[in-house]
Amino acid sequence: MRHTTELLAPAGSFDSLRAAVGAGADAVYLGGSRFGARAYADNFGEQELCHAIDYAHLHGCDIYLTVNTLLKDRELEELGTYLKPYYECGLDAVIVQDFGVLSYIREFFPDLPVHASTQMTILGAGGAAFLRELGAARIVTARELSLEEIRQIHSQVDIEIESFVHGALCYCYSGQCLFSSMLGGRSGNRGRCAQPCRLPYELHDGGRVWSRRGETYLLSPKDMCTIELLPEILEAGVCSLKIEGRMKRPEYTAGVVRIYRKYLDHYLEYGKQSYQVSEEDLNELKMLYNRGGFSRGYYQVRNGRELMSLTRPGHFSENGRGGSGPANPKGQKELREKRAYEALLDKLKREYVDKEKKEKIKGVFRISTVKPTELVVTWKESRVIVSGAPAQLPQNQPMDKKAIVKQLQKTGDFPFVFEELLVEGEERVFLPVRQLNLMRREALARLREVCLEAGRRPRLMEPLDGQGLTFSEQKRVPEKRSVRKPSLHVQIENPETLKTALAFPEVSLISIASGQVEPGRLKEYAQLCHQKGKSCALVLPAIFRSREWEEFRKWKGLLEEAGLDAVIVKNLEELAFLKELRVSIPVILDHNLYTFNRRALAFWKQRGILFDTLPLELNERELALRGCEESEMLVYGYLPLMVTAGCLHKTLKACRGQREKLYLVDRYKKEFPVVNECRWCYNVIYNCEPLSLLGNKKEVEHIAPKSIRISFTVEKPAQIQNILKQYVEVFFQNKEARAPEGSFTRGHLKRGVE
């Protein structure tokens, strides 16, 4: 990182890159042709991306490449070849989500800085320290963190902190969303989110509708604008101020970067005392793009109605990639706003998108009739000398020095402009204009190359295809093996249903979610399981922030005394918590900590996990090829589509601190259960129909997991009894499967995701 404090801009195209650099960005993040979380942006091809790196470096700007998706095994084999040209060009960092990708880059590109994506759901100092130990240079915090939580990370972990300061907010914690994936096969974890959260919904409680008329965009947050909070964000320890918007137009990038640059520079020069944002600049940011106005994000509030747009915002621009306001203005006020918006876009396009930025250089041209002519050009620490033939004695009129300067100052397409150009030497001389042009072009070309060469790396000679991988799709063929019965794991939300699960001898492990557990009864639950010859595990929260740390510190003694056989963890903070408190209980990874490829699986095995839970977005063939012999497979349950800091109950009703179940109803009248986990202060939005692989025993046997899991969340006791009975009959008593009652989904067992 070449800047102590960095303004980081998005670029979905070369025009956006030019706009960001011209407007004053210190760094730009962008996607290549593969593996980025914005698959539908105008991403960069290989030659264009190398050109982008050169362009940015010439203007003192860093380039970060997004490889922030989950990679399948066959893709991971191609990662080295994909990164090689960008690495050699001097790529400044790569942003990653997948632990298989992280470990691969640390092994084969050890001097390439890695930034941990917000898709890793980094919630606190524990996760930050874990990533620092793995060699990550920077973390991108979850957008839901408060300033105080970021301050705690900064005070406890020596790692760069990057946080979003402007742009769109997801309703779900990044990396925890399966909404688009399960509804239409377009996975946010694979960069193809269809944004179902931006569609209209109603909130129902039985027969009652809680959402108000006209307020149907219940999952659509306002865009974030923190220009007024910059001093507080920087003082909390954020070193990189990240602007969202790789899918937005270049004029948006230019306009937002320009204003944030203005106020960041003011703060850096004058401090917090005189910091004040003008109404004019705020209005310009609103004009460029916003959904129903701005919020300051989660920096100062945990959740609330003020964060949500609720009503559909209008847009001047096409495809939602530009400004705000009515698309078809009817009144005089709207017409004036539209004209002002168009005038602003024209101005930004002229000044930043179409205009090429030039770096100021100095030059000295030395003329002699007895020695070679010299042109010396300098830029920062770089210096180039070009020699030419000696000047001639003039036969008629000598060459005027002003004419020489005028000719040499024509820098054309080169990214330089002469700030100072001196002519030294004899007065009465003559030089052909052609010689002047050749010397100028050579000097500028060599200066450009010298500047670029300083940031490039030596070429990698060895091939990188498949290096360090334990998998090859061509080599690995699932061997024929005797069918073994997997063990059966039942997960329950309500401890009151424990007796139902205990009644089935085939169940070997019962896990109880922490949301409704009385800590003092953990030992009782474990003993009940052990008396029936079953293991007992505790499922930790989906989100583990500062309040969860404080709560579970109180549980430490109870956890140690309970005699639990395992804990199921869903995020990095929980691993750090167990390490800090030295609670020596075996760890099971839930599907939230992704093991999308064999390298990611090996990464976690090396860290001593008991076993992992198979990803929910791989199909049968991909799972079988990945290898599942030491993994668990979810075969029944309402899948969590979203885990959200936003609370629908609080937004539309009131926060009563009581766990409830409501229903989110879409335009097709499908009902998605919504549970507010008040103990941990987050919502879980479940799929409208359960995953059921009751009729897919053969496919499950082909995948061959060590255990299968049945997860009960919103089911009634009678349903739990019936479903368990059916699975035991099919998977353990070899009876024919009956069709599940009601609608159900097989998830991605057949289709998978792109």
C-alpha positions in Angstrom: 0.0 0.0 0.0 1.7 3.2 -1.2 -0.8 5.5 0.6 -1.1 5.8 4.3 -4.8 6.6 3.8 -6.4 5.3 0.7 -9.4 6.3 -1.4 -10.5 3.1 -3.2 -12.7 3.3 -6.2 -14.6 0.7 -8.3 -14.0 0.1 -12.0 -16.3 -2.1 -14.1 -14.7 -0.8 -17.4 -11.6 1.0 -18.6 -13.7 4.2 -18.8 -14.5 3.8 -15.1 -10.8 3.3 -14.4 -9.9 6.4 -16.2 -12.6 8.3 -14.4 -11.5 7.0 -11.0 -7.8 7.8 -11.6 -8.6 11.3 -13.0 -10.9 12.1 -10.1 -8.2 11.3 -7.5 -8.5 7.7 -6.4 -5.5 6.2 -4.7 -6.4 2.7 -5.7 -9.0 0.9 -7.9 -10.5 -2.5 -7.5 -11.7 -4.4 -10.7 -12.5 -7.8 -12.0 -10.8 -9.8 -14.7 -12.5 -12.2 -17.1 -13.1 -14.8 -14.3 -13.6 -15.4 -10.6 -15.0 -11.9 -9.7 -18.1 -11.1 -7.6 -19.5 -9.0 -10.5 -19.7 -11.4 -13.3 -22.1 -9.1 -15.3 -19.8 -6.0 -15.2 -17.8 -5.0 -18.3 -14.8 -6.9 -16.8 -11.3 -6.7 -18.2 -9.8 -9.2 -20.6 -6.1 -10.1 -20.2 -4.5 -7.5 -22.4 -6.9 -4.8 -21.2 -6.2 -5.6 -17.5 -2.4 -5.5 -18.0 -2.9 -2.1 -19.7 -5.1 -1.1 -16.8 -2.3 -2.0 -14.3 0.2 0.0 -16.4 -2.2 3.0 -16.7 -2.9 3.1 -13.0 0.8 2.7 -12.0 1.9 5.6 -14.2 -0.5 7.8 -12.3 0.5 6.5 -8.8 -2.6 4.4 -8.4 -2.8 0.8 -7.1 -4.8 -2.0 -8.7 -6.6 -4.7 -6.8 -8.0 -7.7 -8.7 -11.2 -9.4 -7.4 -10.9 -13.2 -7.1 -13.6 -13.0 -4.5 -15.8 -15.9 -5.4 -15.9 -19.6 -4.4 -14.0 -21.7 -6.9 -14.7 -25.3 -8.0 -11.9 -27.7 -8.3 -11.5 -27.5 -12.0 -11.3 -23.7 -11.8 -8.7 -23.8 -9.0 -6.5 -25.7 -11.4 -6.5 -22.8 -13.8 -6.0 -20.0 -11.2 -2.2 -19.9 -11.5 -2.2 -19.5 -15.3 -5.0 -16.8 -14.9 -3.0 -14.8 -12.3 0.4 -15.1 -13.9 0.3 -12.2 -16.4 -1.2 -9.8 -13.9 1.3 -10.8 -11.2 4.1 -10.2 -13.7 2.6 -6.8 -14.7 2.8 -5.7 -11.0 -0.7 -6.3 -9.7 -0.8 -4.8 -6.3 -3.1 -7.2 -4.5 -5.8 -9.8 -5.0 -9.1 -9.8 -3.1 -10.3 -13.3 -2.1 -13.2 -15.1 -0.4 -12.2 -18.8 -0.8 -9.7 -20.3 1.7 -8.5 -22.7 -1.1 -7.7 -19.7 -3.2 -6.0 -17.9 -0.3 -3.7 -20.9 0.5 -2.9 -21.3 -3.2 -1.8 -17.7 -3.6 0.2 -17.7 -0.4 2.1 -20.8 -1.7 2.7 -19.9 -5.4 2.6 -16.1 -5.3 4.0 -15.5 -1.9 4.9 -11.8 -2.5 1.4 -11.0 -3.9 -0.6 -9.2 -1.2 -3.9 -10.8 -0.3 -6.9 -8.9 0.9 -9.7 -10.8 2.7 -13.0 -10.0 1.0 -16.1 -8.8 2.9 -17.5 -12.1 1.5 -15.6 -13.8 4.3 -17.9 -12.1 6.8 -15.2 -10.7 9.0 -16.9 -9.6 12.2 -14.2 -8.8 14.7 -10.6 -9.0 15.9 -10.6 -12.8 16.2 -11.3 -13.3 12.5 -8.9 -10.5 11.6 -6.1 -12.1 13.6 -6.8 -15.5 12.0 -6.4 -14.0 8.6 -3.3 -12.1 9.6 -1.7 -15.4 10.7 -2.5 -16.8 7.2 -0.6 -14.0 5.6 -3.5 -11.6 4.6 -2.3 -8.1 4.4 -5.8 -6.5 4.7 -9.3 -7.3 5.7 -12.5 -5.9 4.2 -14.9 -5.6 7.2 -18.5 -6.8 7.1 -20.6 -3.7 6.2 -22.7 -4.3 9.4 -19.9 -3.5 11.9 -20.1 -0.4 14.1 -17.3 2.2 14.4 -16.6 0.8 17.9 -16.2 -2.8 16.5 -13.8 -1.5 13.9 -11.9 0.4 16.5 -11.5 -2.8 18.5 -10.1 -4.7 15.5 -7.6 -1.8 14.9 -6.4 -1.8 18.5 -5.9 -5.5 18.7 -4.7 -6.7 15.3 -1.8 -5.3 13.1 -3.6 -5.5 9.8 -4.9 -3.0 7.2 -8.6 -2.3 7.5 -10.7 -1.5 4.4 -14.4 -0.6 4.9 -17.1 0.5 2.6 -18.0 4.2 2.9 -20.4 4.8 -0.1 -22.8 2.9 -2.3 -25.2 0.0 -2.2 -25.8 -2.1 1.0 -26.8 -5.7 0.8 -29.6 -6.7 3.2 -27.8 -10.0 4.0 -24.4 -10.3 5.6 -22.0 -10.7 2.7 -21.0 -14.3 2.1 -24.1 -15.6 3.9 -26.7 -15.1 1.2 -28.2 -18.0 -0.8 -31.4 -16.1 -1.9 -30.5 -15.6 -5.5 -28.9 -19.0 -5.7 -31.8 -21.1 -4.4 -34.5 -19.1 -6.2 -32.9 -19.0 -9.7 -29.5 -20.6 -9.7 -27.6 -17.4 -9.9 -25.2 -17.4 -6.9 -23.9 -14.3 -5.1 -21.0 -16.5 -4.0 -20.2 -16.9 -7.7 -20.7 -13.3 -8.7 -24.0 -13.8 -10.4 -26.5 -12.4 -7.9 -29.9 -11.6 -9.4 -30.8 -9.3 -6.5 -34.2 -10.7 -5.4 -33.8 -8.5 -2.3 -34.6 -5.5 -4.5 -38.1 -6.9 -5.4 -41.4 -6.2 -3.6 -42.5 -8.3 -0.6 -45.2 -8.2 2.1 -44.7 -9.2 5.7 -47.4 -11.4 7.1 -48.2 -12.6 10.6 -50.9 -15.3 10.1 -53.7 -13.5 8.3 -52.4 -10.0 9.2 -50.3 -7.9 6.8 -47.6 -5.8 8.7 -46.1 -4.0 5.7 -47.8 -0.7 4.9 -49.3 0.2 1.6 -46.6 1.5 -0.8 -43.8 0.2 1.5 -43.1 -3.1 -0.2 -39.3 -3.0 -0.8 -38.7 -4.5 2.6 -35.2 -6.0 1.8 -33.9 -3.0 -0.1 -31.6 -0.8 2.1 -30.9 2.8 1.2 -27.5 3.5 -0.3 -24.8 4.4 2.2 -23.2 7.8 2.2 -20.7 8.5 5.0 -19.0 11.7 3.7 -20.0 13.4 6.9 -18.5 10.6 9.0 -15.1 10.4 7.3 -13.1 11.7 10.4 -14.8 9.2 12.7 -14.2 6.3 10.3 -10.5 7.2 9.8 -10.0 7.6 13.5 -11.6 4.2 14.1 -8.6 2.7 12.2 -9.9 2.3 8.6 -7.0 3.0 6.2 -8.9 2.3 2.9 -12.2 4.0 2.2 -14.0 1.8 -0.3 -16.7 3.1 -2.7 -19.1 0.5 -4.1 -20.2 0.5 -7.7 -18.5 -1.7 -10.3 -21.8 -2.0 -12.1 -22.4 1.7 -12.2 -21.5 4.1 -15.0 -18.1 5.9 -15.2 -19.7 9.3 -14.4 -20.9 7.9 -11.1 -17.4 6.8 -10.3 -15.9 10.2 -11.2 -18.5 12.2 -9.3 -18.3 10.2 -6.1 -14.5 9.9 -6.1 -14.1 13.6 -6.7 -16.2 14.6 -3.7 -14.7 12.1 -1.3 -11.2 13.1 -2.5 -12.0 16.8 -1.7 -13.1 16.0 1.9 -10.4 13.4 2.6 -7.7 15.9 1.6 -9.3 18.5 3.7 -9.3 16.2 6.7 -5.7 15.1 6.2 -4.5 18.7 5.9 -6.7 20.5 8.5 -8.0 17.7 10.8 -11.4 17.2 12.3 -11.9 20.7 13.8 -12.9 22.4 10.6 -14.5 19.4 8.8 -17.9 20.2 7.4 -19.6 19.0 4.2 -21.5 21.4 2.1 -25.2 20.9 1.2 -24.3 21.4 -2.4 -21.9 18.4 -2.4 -24.4 16.2 -0.5 -27.0 17.0 -3.1 -24.6 16.1 -5.9 -23.9 12.7 -4.3 -27.7 12.2 -4.0 -28.2 13.2 -7.6 -25.5 10.7 -8.9 -27.3 7.7 -7.4 -29.3 6.7 -4.3 -32.1 4.3 -3.4 -34.7 6.3 -1.6 -32.2 8.7 0.0 -29.0 8.0 1.9 -28.2 6.4 5.3 -24.9 6.3 7.1 -25.0 2.5 7.1 -24.4 0.5 10.2 -21.6 2.6 11.6 -23.8 4.2 14.3 -26.9 2.0 14.4 -27.4 -1.8 14.8 -30.5 -1.8 12.5 -33.7 0.2 12.0 -36.3 1.6 9.7 -34.0 4.6 8.8 -31.7 2.3 6.9 -34.4 1.0 4.5 -35.7 2.5 1.3 -39.1 0.6 1.6 -40.5 2.4 -1.5 -39.3 2.0 -5.0 -36.8 4.8 -5.9 -37.0 6.3 -9.4 -33.9 6.5 -11.7 -32.9 8.9 -14.4 -30.5 6.4 -15.9 -31.1 3.3 -17.8 -30.6 -0.1 -16.1 -30.2 1.5 -12.7 -26.7 2.5 -13.4 -26.7 6.2 -13.0 -28.7 8.8 -11.0 -31.9 9.1 -9.0 -35.3 10.7 -9.4 -38.2 10.0 -11.6 -37.5 8.2 -14.9 -40.3 10.1 -16.6 -40.5 13.5 -15.0 -44.0 15.0 -15.0 -43.7 18.3 -13.1 -41.5 21.3 -13.6 -39.5 20.4 -10.5 -38.7 16.9 -11.8 -37.9 18.3 -15.2 -35.4 20.8 -13.6 -33.8 18.0 -11.6 -33.5 15.8 -14.7 -31.8 18.6 -16.6 -29.4 19.3 -13.7 -28.6 15.6 -13.5 -27.8 15.4 -17.3 -25.7 18.6 -17.0 -23.7 17.0 -14.2 -23.1 13.8 -16.2 -21.9 15.8 -19.2 -19.5 17.8 -17.0 -18.1 14.7 -15.3 -17.8 12.9 -18.7 -15.8 15.9 -20.2 -13.5 16.4 -17.2 -12.8 12.8 -16.1 -14.0 10.1 -18.5 -13.0 11.6 -21.8 -10.0 13.6 -20.5 -6.7 11.8 -20.3 -4.8 12.4 -17.1 -1.2 13.6 -17.7 1.7 13.5 -15.2 3.9 16.5 -15.0 7.5 16.0 -16.1 10.6 18.2 -16.5 12.9 18.4 -19.4 16.2 19.9 -20.5 17.3 20.1 -24.1 21.0 20.7 -24.7 22.1 21.9 -28.1 25.7 21.8 -29.5 27.2 21.8 -32.9 30.2 19.8 -31.8 28.7 17.3 -29.3 25.6 15.1 -29.6 22.3 16.8 -28.8 20.7 15.7 -25.6 17.1 15.6 -24.2 16.9 14.8 -20.5 13.4 14.1 -19.1 12.7 13.4 -15.4 9.6 12.3 -13.5 9.9 11.9 -9.7 13.0 9.6 -9.3 13.0 8.5 -12.9 15.4 10.0 -15.4 16.0 9.3 -19.1 18.6 10.8 -21.5 18.3 10.6 -25.2 21.1 11.6 -27.6 20.9 12.8 -31.2 23.1 14.1 -33.9 24.9 17.5 -33.2 23.1 20.6 -34.4 24.0 22.2 -37.7 25.1 25.8 -38.3 22.2 27.6 -39.9 22.5 28.6 -43.5 19.8 31.2 -43.2 17.7 31.9 -40.1 18.7 30.1 -36.8 16.1 28.0 -35.0 14.3 29.9 -32.3 14.3 28.3 -28.8 10.6 28.9 -28.5 10.1 26.9 -31.6 12.1 24.0 -30.1 10.1 24.1 -26.9 6.9 24.2 -28.8 7.9 21.1 -30.8 9.1 19.1 -27.8 6.0 19.9 -25.7 3.8 17.9 -28.1 3.4 14.8 -25.8 0.5 13.4 -27.8 -0.8 10.1 -26.4 2.0 9.8 -23.9 0.7 10.2 -20.3 3.0 13.1 -19.6 2.9 16.9 -19.9 5.9 19.2 -19.5 5.7 21.3 -16.4 9.1 22.8 -17.2 11.2 22.5 -20.4 14.5 24.4 -20.7 16.7 24.8 -23.7 20.4 25.1 -23.1 23.5 25.6 -25.3 24.5 27.4 -28.5 22.2 30.1 -29.9 22.9 30.0 -33.6 21.9 26.4 -34.5 19.5 24.5 -36.7 17.9 21.1 -36.1 15.5 19.2 -38.4 12.0 19.0 -36.9 12.1 15.3 -37.6 15.1 14.9 -35.3 13.3 16.8 -32.5 10.2 14.6 -32.9 12.2 11.4 -32.9 14.1 12.4 -29.7 10.9 13.4 -28.0 9.1 10.2 -28.8 12.1 8.1 -27.7 12.6 10.0 -24.5 8.9 9.7 -23.5 8.6 6.1 -24.5 11.7 5.2 -22.5 10.5 7.2 -19.5 7.2 5.4 -19.6 8.9 2.1 -19.7 11.3 2.9 -16.9 8.4 4.0 -14.7 6.4 0.8 -15.5 9.4 -1.5 -15.1 9.8 -0.4 -11.5 6.5 -1.9 -10.6 6.8 -5.1 -12.6 7.9 -8.5 -11.3 10.3 -11.0 -12.9 8.6 -13.5 -15.3 7.6 -16.8 -13.8 9.2 -19.5 -15.9 7.5 -22.7 -14.5 4.0 -23.7 -15.6 1.4 -23.2 -12.9 -1.5 -25.3 -14.2 -2.6 -27.6 -11.4 0.4 -27.0 -9.2 -0.1 -27.8 -5.6 -3.6 -29.2 -6.1 -4.7 -32.6 -4.9 -7.4 -32.8 -7.6 -7.6 -33.1 -11.3 -11.0 -33.6 -13.0 -9.4 -35.6 -15.7 -7.5 -37.9 -13.2 -10.0 -38.3 -10.4 -12.8 -40.7 -11.2 -15.1 -41.8 -8.3 -14.1 -45.3 -7.5 -16.6 -48.1 -7.2 -16.9 -48.9 -3.5 -19.2 -50.8 -1.3 -22.1 -48.7 -0.1 -21.8 -47.7 3.5 -24.5 -46.3 5.6 -23.8 -42.8 6.8 -24.3 -41.8 10.4 -27.4 -39.6 11.1 -27.1 -36.2 12.6 -30.3 -34.3 13.7 -30.1 -30.6 14.4 -32.8 -28.9 16.4 -33.7 -25.3 17.2 -35.9 -25.9 20.2 -34.5 -28.0 23.0 -38.1 -29.1 23.8 -37.9 -31.3 20.7 -34.9 -33.2 22.0 -37.0 -36.1 23.2 -38.3 -36.7 19.7 -34.8 -37.1 18.3 -33.6 -39.2 21.2 -36.3 -41.8 20.5 -34.7 -42.9 17.2 -31.8 -45.4 17.8 -30.4 -44.6 14.3 -29.6 -41.0 15.3 -25.9 -40.8 16.4 -25.5 -37.0 16.9 -27.9 -34.4 18.1 -27.0 -30.7 17.8 -28.9 -27.9 19.5 -28.9 -24.4 18.2 -27.8 -21.8 20.8 -30.6 -19.3 20.2 -33.1 -20.9 22.6 -30.7 -22.9 24.8 -30.6 -22.2 28.6 -26.8 -22.4 29.2 -27.3 -23.9 32.6 -29.0 -26.9 31.0 -26.3 -27.8 28.5 -24.9 -30.5 30.8 -28.4 -32.0 31.1 -28.9 -32.1 27.4 -25.5 -33.8 26.8 -26.3 -36.4 29.5 -29.6 -37.2 28.0 -27.9 -37.8 24.6 -25.1 -39.9 26.2 -27.6 -42.0 28.1 -29.1 -42.9 24.7 -25.7 -43.6 23.2 -25.7 -40.4 21.1 -23.2 -37.5 20.8 -24.3 -34.0 21.6 -23.2 -30.8 20.0 -23.9 -27.1 20.4 -24.6 -25.0 17.3 -23.0 -21.5 17.7 -24.7 -18.4 16.2 -24.7 -17.6 12.5 -23.2 -14.2 13.4 -20.7 -13.7 16.2 -20.0 -10.1 17.1 -18.9 -8.2 20.2 -22.1 -9.0 22.1 -21.8 -12.7 21.4 -18.2 -12.7 22.6 -19.4 -11.1 25.9 -22.3 -13.5 26.3 -20.3 -16.7 25.5 -17.5 -15.6 27.9 -20.1 -16.1 30.6 -20.8 -19.6 29.2 -17.1 -20.7 29.4 -17.4 -22.7 32.6 -20.7 -24.3 31.5 -19.3 -25.2 28.1 -16.3 -27.0 29.7 -18.5 -28.8 32.2 -21.3 -29.8 29.9 -19.4 -32.7 28.3 -20.3 -31.7 24.8 -18.9 -33.9 22.0 -18.6 -31.0 19.5 -19.5 -27.5 18.6 -20.7 -26.4 15.2 -19.1 -23.2 14.1 -20.3 -20.9 11.3 -17.7 -18.1 11.2 -14.1 -17.2 11.9 -14.9 -15.4 15.1 -16.2 -18.6 16.7 -12.9 -20.4 16.0 -11.1 -17.5 17.5 -13.4 -17.5 20.5 -12.7 -21.2 21.2 -9.0 -20.6 20.8 -8.9 -17.6 23.2 -11.0 -19.4 25.9 -9.0 -22.6 25.4 -12.2 -24.6 25.2 -11.0 -27.9 23.9 -14.2 -29.3 22.2 -14.0 -30.8 18.7 -15.1 -28.5 15.9 -17.5 -29.2 13.1 -17.6 -26.7 10.2 -21.1 -25.7 9.1 -21.8 -25.0 5.4 -21.3 -21.2 6.1 -17.5 -21.8 6.2 -17.2 -23.0 2.6 -15.2 -26.0 1.5 -16.0 -25.5 -2.2 -12.8 -27.3 -3.4 -10.4 -29.9 -2.2 -7.8 -27.4 -1.3 -10.2 -25.5 0.9 -11.1 -28.8 2.6 -7.4 -29.7 3.1 -6.9 -26.2 4.6 -9.5 -26.8 7.3 -8.4 -30.4 7.9 -4.9 -29.2 8.6 -6.4 -27.0 11.4 -7.9 -30.0 13.1 -11.6 -29.9 12.4 -13.7 -33.0 13.1 -15.4 -32.7 9.8 -17.0 -30.1 7.5 -20.5 -29.7 6.1 -20.8 -29.9 2.3 -21.5 -26.7 0.4 -25.1 -26.2 -0.6 -24.3 -25.0 -4.1 -22.4 -27.9 -5.6 -24.2 -30.5 -7.6 -24.0 -34.3 -7.3 -21.1 -34.7 -9.8 -19.1 -31.8 -8.4 -19.5 -33.1 -4.8 -18.5 -36.6 -5.8 -15.4 -35.3 -7.6 -14.5 -33.1 -4.6 -14.6 -36.1 -2.3 -17.0 -36.3 0.6 -15.8 -39.3 2.6 -15.0 -37.1 5.7 -17.8 -34.6 5.2 -21.5 -34.3 6.3 -24.3 -33.7 3.9 -27.5 -31.8 4.6 -30.4 -33.9 3.3 -33.4 -32.1 4.9 -34.2 -28.6 6.2 -35.5 -25.2 5.4 -32.3 -23.6 4.1 -31.3 -20.2 5.5 -31.4 -17.8 2.4 -30.3 -14.8 4.3 -28.8 -13.9 7.7 -29.4 -10.2 8.2 -28.5 -7.5 10.6 -31.6 -5.7 9.5 -34.7 -6.7 11.4 -38.0 -6.9 9.7 -39.8 -7.0 13.0 -38.2 -3.8 14.2 -38.6 -2.1 10.8 -42.3 -2.7 10.5 -43.5 -3.5 14.0 -41.4 -2.7 17.1 -38.5 -4.4 18.8 -39.9 -6.4 21.7 -36.9 -8.6 22.1 -39.0 -11.7 21.6 -38.3 -14.5 19.2 -41.1 -14.7 16.6 -41.8 -16.2 13.2 -43.3 -14.1 10.5 -43.6 -14.7 6.7 -42.1 -12.7 3.9 -44.5 -13.1 0.9 -43.3 -12.4 -2.6 -45.3 -11.4 -5.7 -46.0 -15.1 -6.5 -47.5 -15.6 -3.0 -44.7 -17.8 -1.8 -44.1 -17.6 1.9 -40.6 -17.4 3.3 -40.4 -17.9 7.1 -38.5 -15.1 8.9 -37.2 -15.7 12.5 -35.8 -12.9 14.6 -33.0 -14.4 16.7 -33.3 -11.8 19.4 -30.7 -13.3 21.7 -28.1 -12.6 19.0 -29.9 -9.7 17.2 -30.2 -11.0 13.7 -32.9 -12.3 11.4 -32.9 -15.6 9.4 -35.0 -15.7 6.3 -35.6 -19.3 5.3 -36.6 -20.8 2.0 -40.3 -21.1 1.2 -40.0 -24.9 0.9 -37.6 -27.4 2.5 -34.7 -29.2 1.0 -35.7 -32.8 0.8 -33.5 -35.6 -0.6 -35.7 -38.4 0.7 -36.2 -39.7 -2.8 -32.5 -39.3 -3.8 -30.9 -42.1 -1.7 -28.9 -43.3 -4.7 -27.4 -39.9 -5.4 -26.5 -39.5 -1.7 -24.9 -42.9 -1.8 -22.9 -41.9 -4.9 -21.7 -38.8 -3.0 -20.9 -41.0 -0.1 -20.8 -38.6 2.9 -19.7 -39.8 6.3 -22.9 -38.5 7.8 -26.2 -37.0 6.8 -27.9 -34.1 8.6 -31.6 -33.4 9.1 -32.1 -29.8 10.2 -35.3 -28.8 12.0 -36.0 -25.1 12.3 -39.6 -24.0 11.8 -41.3 -27.4 11.9 -43.9 -28.4 14.4 -43.3 -31.4 16.7 -45.6 -33.7 14.8 -43.8 -32.9 11.5 -40.4 -33.5 13.2 -41.6 -37.0 14.3 -42.9 -37.9 10.8 -40.0 -36.6 8.8 -37.4 -38.4 11.1 -39.4 -41.6 10.7 -39.4 -41.4 6.9 -35.6 -40.7 6.7 -34.8 -43.6 9.0 -37.0 -46.0 7.0 -35.4 -45.0 3.7 -31.8 -44.5 4.6 -31.4 -47.1 7.4 -34.2 -49.7 6.9 -34.1 -49.8 3.1 -37.7 -49.0 2.6 -39.1 -47.3 -0.5 -39.3 -43.5 -0.3 -42.7 -41.9 -0.2 -43.2 -38.5 -1.8 -42.7 -35.8 0.9 -45.8 -34.0 1.9 -46.2 -30.5 0.4 -43.8 -28.7 -1.9 -40.1 -29.2 -1.5 -36.8 -28.6 -3.3 -33.8 -30.7 -4.1 -31.6 -27.7 -3.9 -28.6 -27.8 -6.2 -28.3 -31.6 -6.2 -28.9 -31.7 -9.9 -28.5 -28.2 -11.3 -25.7 -26.7 -9.2 -24.6 -23.1 -10.0 -22.6 -21.6 -12.8 
